[in-house]
Amino acid sequence: MTDRPARAWSEWLRWGALGVAVVVLTIFLVVQGRTIDVSYGQSPSSSDPVPEGDAGELSDATVPSVEEMTRMVADDHIVRLPGSVAHIDEDRVRAEIGGTDSRVLIAPPGLDEDERGRVRDVENATVRVIGTEVTGGFFQVVPNDFDGWREVFGTGDVTSLVTRLLRELRDEENEDGEDGEDGDGIAWREPTAEELGPVTADLRETGLHTAEGSTMDSLPEATATAFPDGDALYAVFPQQEWGQPVPEYGPALAAEFPGRPIVVMYGAWVEYHGPDQEEFAQVVAAGLYGQLTERLSRYDYPQHNVLHAYLNRVTDVRYAGLFDRPLPYQPFDPLRVTLPALPWIFAACVLVFLGLSVRSVLRPVTRPRKYQRGHSAARLAGLTALAIEVSALTGRDGNASLTRGLTALEGARKALDDKLPDQHVQTLLTQAEAELDDTARAVGRTDYRPNVYLQGRLA
C-alpha cells in the first residue's frame, strides 16, 4: 500500500477552505441584522419607554381656567390649588418675597399636558409648582442630594427650592449652605413601640407592611430579580406629614431583623437598610432619583410603580457585578464569542484557497518517488497507458504535443531495449511526460496530467 497522493489532500484542503469561507461570509452577513450585546451582564430589568398615562401617573385632579388662576394669583402672593401635594413654609416664603411682587402658584401632580399648559400660561405667577416640580421664568430648581430628594419625595416640602428660585430670579446670591444643600433635612425620631409593633408583625407574617394612606396593594414582580433570595422585607408608608418629625423605621427594622434586606418607602422616597448598605444604598438611590427626579416631581405615580423602578435599579446593580455580587448563569454563546474573529477566518480561508489554486497551476511536472529510483520500465508503461487514453480526447489543439510525446515514448522504449544508460531513458521519459502534460491542459482534463494520473494508479 502506498501513501495517499499529495494532490488528494491538497484538493480537499483547497475546496474545504473555500467552503468554510462561504459559510463564514454567510454567517457574518446574516448577523449584521442582529443586535449583538457584548455587555458584561444583561439585566432583565425593563427599560422600554412608557407612553404618558400608561403607568398610572395621571391623576383625576384638574385646574381652573387660566383667567381664574390669574385672578387668584393677583389676590394673594401664595395660591394653593386643590389636590396639591407640595408644601412650603409660608412664613419663610413670604419673608423671602418681602416687598416684591413675586407670587407662587402651587398645582397638583398628575396633570396632563393641556392642564400643565394652563398652569404655565398664568403669566403673573413668578414661581409655579406642579406636584413638586418648581419652575419660574427660564429656570427649574431640582434637588440634587440625598437630603433634598428625601425631603421633597418623602414629605413634599419644596420650601428650599422655592426660596432658592426667588433669589435666582432676583439675581441674588443664595445664602451660605444652600448652594450645596437643597433642603433643611427631615427631622427624624425613633418610632414608638405602638408604631413599630404592627410593622414588625406584618413583616414576620407576609414580608410586607402597608400603612394606612399608602397606595401600595402588592409587591411588584421586580422583587424576584432584585433580591433573588426572597428574604427582603418591605415597609411602605404614605407621604409623611409636613413639618412634623418622621419616625425612622429603617434602623429600627434593621435591628429587629438583622442580616435581612429592609426596603422602607415614604411617599415616593425609597431607602434601603441591611447588608452592604454603605456601598449599595447610595448607588441605587442616586441612580433612580438622579435620572427620574423630573418625572417623579411632576406626575402622581403610584407607590407600586416607584418601588418597581427602584427594584429595577437594584437589579441593574446586581447584574453589573458590583460589590462582588454573583452574576446569574449565562449559557455559552459561540456566535457572540467568535463573531469578532469571523473576518479573520474568512481572510485565512480565502488565502489558503488562492494559494493552493496557484500551486496547482504553477506546480512543475513531477513523478512518483518509485519512478525516481530507476524504475524506468514501469514509468514507460504508465506514460504509454496515459498516452493511449488521452489520444481519444485530443483534437487539433492537442495533436502536436501528443505526437511529440508518443515519439519520446518510442525513443525511450528503444533505449530500454538497447540497454542504453538509465539517465538517457529518464531524459526521454521526462520529455514525454512534459508533452503529455501539455496535451492534458489542451483538452482541459487535469486528471490526465501525468503527475495526477500516475499517482492515481499507485493508490
N, C-alpha and C positions, 0 to 999 in steps of 0.2 A: 504494500500500500504506500503510495507517495503522498507528499504534503499537499494540502489544499492549495489550489492555484492562487497566485498573488492577485490576479485580476478579479477573482471571485469576491474576495473580501473587500477589495478597493471599490468595486462597483456597488456592493451592498452598502459600504460606508458612504459613497458619493450620493446615491439616491436616498439613503436613510437621512443624511444631513439635509437634503432638500425637503424631504417630508417633514422633518422636525421644524425647519424654518417656516414652512407653510402653516403648520399648526400654531407655532408661537405667534406668527403675524396675525392669524385669525383671532386668537385669544386677546392679543393686545388691542386690536381694533374693536372687538366686542365690548371689552371692559371700559372703553373710553366713554361709553354712555352711562356708566355707573358712577355713583359717588363712593369713593374709596375712603373709609375712615381709618386714619392711622393714629388716632388719639391713644393715649396711654390706657384709658379705661372709659368705655362709653356708658354714661349714666342713663338709667331708664327714666329719669325724671322728665316730665312733659315740658316742652319748650315751644309748642305751637302757639301762634298768636290767637287771641280770642276776640271776636268782634264785640264792640261796645254793647253792653246789655246782656250778653250771653253768660256772664259769670255772676249774675245777681247783684251787680254793683250799682244799678239804678234803683233809687227809692221811689216811693209814692209822693214825696214832697214836691211842692210847686212853689213858685214865687209870684208876687203880684206883677202887674204891668210895669213897664219902665217909668211911665208917668207917675204911678202911685209910689213906687220906690223912690223916685226923685223927690216927691213931696215929703216922704217920711224922713229921708236923709236931711232935707232942708230944715226940718223941725228939730232935729236932735243930732248931736255930734256922734253918737253911737247908736246904731239901729241893729236890732237882732230879730231876724225873721223866724217864724215858727218852724220847728224841726231842726234848728241849728244845733250842732254838737260842739262847736268850738267855744271856748270860754276865755274871757280876758278879765284882768283886774281893772275894772272900770275906773277906779280912783287913780291908779297908776297911769292908765292911758289918757285920761282927761288931763292929768298933770302934764303929761308929755305934749298934748295938744296945746295947752296953755291958751294964749290969746289968738292963735292962728285959726284959720277957717278949715282946718283938716277935719275930715269926717270918716267914720268907719262903718261899713255895711257888712253884716255877718249873715251868710246864707247857709241853708242846709246842704249836706253832701248828697251825692247820688243824683244830681240834676242831669238831664240830657243836654245835648249841645244847644238846643234852642233856648232852654231856660238859663243855661250858663251865659249865653249871648245876651239875654236881657239884663242879667246882673252886670255884665261888663259895659252895657250901654248906659248905666246910671253915671252920668258924667260928673255929678257933684260929689261922688264918693271918692275920697282920696285913697282909702285902703279898702280892698274888697277881700273878704274871707269866704271862700266856698268850701264847705267842710272844714278842713284845717289848712287849706291852701291859701297863702297870704300873698296878694299881689297888689300893685299900685303903680300907675304910670307904666314905665317900661321895665319895672323891677318885679322880681319874685324872690321872696325870702323863704328858705327851707332850713330845717335843722340839719346839721352835718356832724353831730357826735352822738354818742350813746345817751347822754343825759337829755339832749334835745329831742331825740327820737322817742325816748321813753316818756317824756313829759307830754309831747304832742299826741302820740298814739295811745298812751295809757290813760291820760286824763283829759285830753282835748285842750290843754292850756296853750294858747298862742300869744300870750301877753308879750313875751320877749321878742317874738317875731314881729308883732305889730309895732312895738316901740322902736325897734331897730329900723324898720322900714320908714317910719315917720321921720326919724333923724336923717336917713339916707335921702329922702325926698327934699329935706331942707338943706342938704349938703353939709350936714353937721357930723362931726366925729362921734362914733359911739363911745359910751363910757368905758373906762378900763374894765377889762374882763369880759366884755360882751362880744368882742370881735372873735374870740376863740371858743366861747361857750354860748350855745343857743338858748339855754334856759336856766332858770334858777335851781332846777332839780326838784324831784319829788321828795316830800317829807315822808320817810318810811317809819313804820312802827312794827313791833312784833305782834303777830296775831294772838288773840286771846285763846284760852283753852276752848271756849264755846265756839269760836270761829274755826279753829283748827280741827276739832273733833269730827264734824261731818265730812270734812275734806278727806282726812285720812281713812275714815270708814269707807267712803266710796272708792278710794284708790285701792284699798285692800280687796274690795269686793269685785270691782269691774275694771280698775285701772284708769277710770275717767271720772272726774268730778266737774259738773257744770253748775255754776252758781246761778241763783235767780237773776234774771235780767240778761244773761248771756244768750247769744243766738246759736250756739253750738248744739247740734242734735246728735251727731255721731262723729266718730273719728274718720278722717279721710283715708283713702287707700294708700297714700304715700307713707303711712306709718310702717308698712311691711318692708319697704326698702330703706327707709331712714334708720330704723332700729330693728334689723332683721332678727335679733334675739327675742324680740317680743316682750322685753322686760321694762319698757319705758312706761312712765306714769304721766297723766295729763290732768292739769287743774286749770279750768277755764272760768274767767270772771268777766263781767261786763266792764265797760269803761268806768274808771273809778271817779268818785265824786270830787269835783274840782275844789281845791282849796282845803281839803281835809287830808290828814296823814293816811297813807295807804298801808294796809297790812302786808308785810313782806313774807309771802308764803314760801318762796324759793328756798332760802336757807333752812327754814323750819322743816320743810318736807324732805330736804336732803339729809337732815339729821335724823328724821323719822324713818327714812328708807335708805340707809347707807349703801352705796355701790349701785344704786338704781338710777337710770337717767330720768330726770324730772323736767317736764316742759310746763311752764306756767305762762298763762296768757291773760293780760289785762286789756280789754278792748281789742285794738289792733296791734298791740305790742306783745311780742313773744320772746321769752327768755329761757335759757337752758341752765340747769344745775345738775351736778353729778360728776361722773368720771370724765376726765380730760376737759373740765370746764374752762380752765385757764387758757388752754390752747384752742379750744373748739368753739366756745360760745361766741366770742367776739368775731371770729371769722365768718360764721354763719349769719349773725345779725348784720354785720357790715355788708355782706353780700346781698341780703334781702332788702334792707332799708336804704342802702346806698343806691340801689337800682330802682326800687319801686316807691320811693317817698312821694313822688308827684301823684301817682295813681292812688295810693292809699290815702293821701290827703284829700283828693278831690272826690273820690267815689265812696259809696257806702257798702263796701264788701262785707259779706257775712263772715263771721269768725272762722267758719269751716274753710272758706276759701283762703283766708290769710294763713291759717295753720297749714293748709295743703302746700302753699307756696314756700313756707318756712321749711317744712319737711323735705320738699324737693331740694332746697339748698343743702340740707343735711346730707341727703343722698348724693348730691354732686361732690361734696367734700369727701364723703366716704369713698366714692368711686375714683376720686382723684388720687387716692393713695397717700393722703396726708396723714401725719401723726401715726405712722406705722399701722394704719388700719388695713385689714386684709382685703384684697381685691377679690371679687367673685370669679369663679372659674369661667374661662372663655375657651371654647374649643379651638384647636389649631386650624388656622385658615391658610392653606398652602398658597392660594392665589394672592392673598394680601402680602404674604412674605416674599414671594418670588416675583411679583409684578415689577419692582424696580430692576430686576435682572433680565427681564424678557428681551429688551432691546439688545443687550449684550449677547444673549443666547442666539438671537436671530442673526446678528452680525457674524458670530463664530460659525454657525451652520452654513451661511452663505459663502464665507471664505473657504471652508472645507470643500463645499461642492465645487466652487470655481477652481480651487487648486487641483482637485482630483480630475476635473474635466480637462484642464490644460495639460496635466500629466499624461492623460490617456491619449491626447492628440500628439504631443511632442515626444512621447516616450520612444527611444530608439528601439530598433528591432533587436530582440534578444532571443535566446533559445534556452530550453531547459538545461539544467545542470548535467543531466545524464549524457546529453549530446556534446557538451563541452568537454567531456572526458574521453573523447576519441571514438565515440560510437557513431562513426560516420555512416555506416550502413543503415542503422536504424533511422538516422536523421534523413538520409536519402529516401528511405521508404515513406517516412511521414510526409516529406515535402512532395513526393510524387503523388501520394494519395490526395493531398490538398490540391495539387495542380489538376488532377482528373476531376475532382468535384467542382472546382471553381470554373473549369473550362465550359461547363454547361450554362454558366451565368454570364459569361463575358459577351460584350458587344464590340462595337467598333472602338470604344474608348479603352477597353481592357485587352484587346488582342495583342497589341505590340508588346506590352510588358509581360503578358503570359507567354508569348513566343520566346522572348528573351529568357524567361525563367525556365521554360522547357529545354532550351538549348543548354543553359548552365547545368541543369539536372542530367542531361545526356552526357555532358562532359564529365561530371562528377562520377557517373556510373562507369564510364570507360576508364577513368583514372583508378577507380577501385578495382576493376577487373585487371588492369595492368599493374596493380600493386604499386602505384606511384606514392610518393610521400603523403602522409595524412594531412600535412599542412596545406598541400595543394588541393586536396579533396575538400577540406574545410573552406578554403577560399571560394571554390566554385559553389559550394552549398550556401555560403553566406550571400553570394551574388544572386543565386536563385531565390533565396528567402526574401531578399530586398525587392526583387521583381514581383514575386507573388504578393508581397505586402502592398505594392503599388496597385496590383490588379484588384485586391480586395477593396482598396479605397475607391477605385474607379467604379466598381459595381455596387458600392455602398453597403457592404456586408462586413462589419467589424469582426463577426465570428469566424470569418475566413482569413483574418490576418494571421500570419504564421505563428507568432508568439501565442496567440489565443488558441488557435486550432491545435497546435502541438501539445500545449499544456492540457487541453481538454482530453486529449487521447491518453494522457497519463493518469487521469483521475480515476 
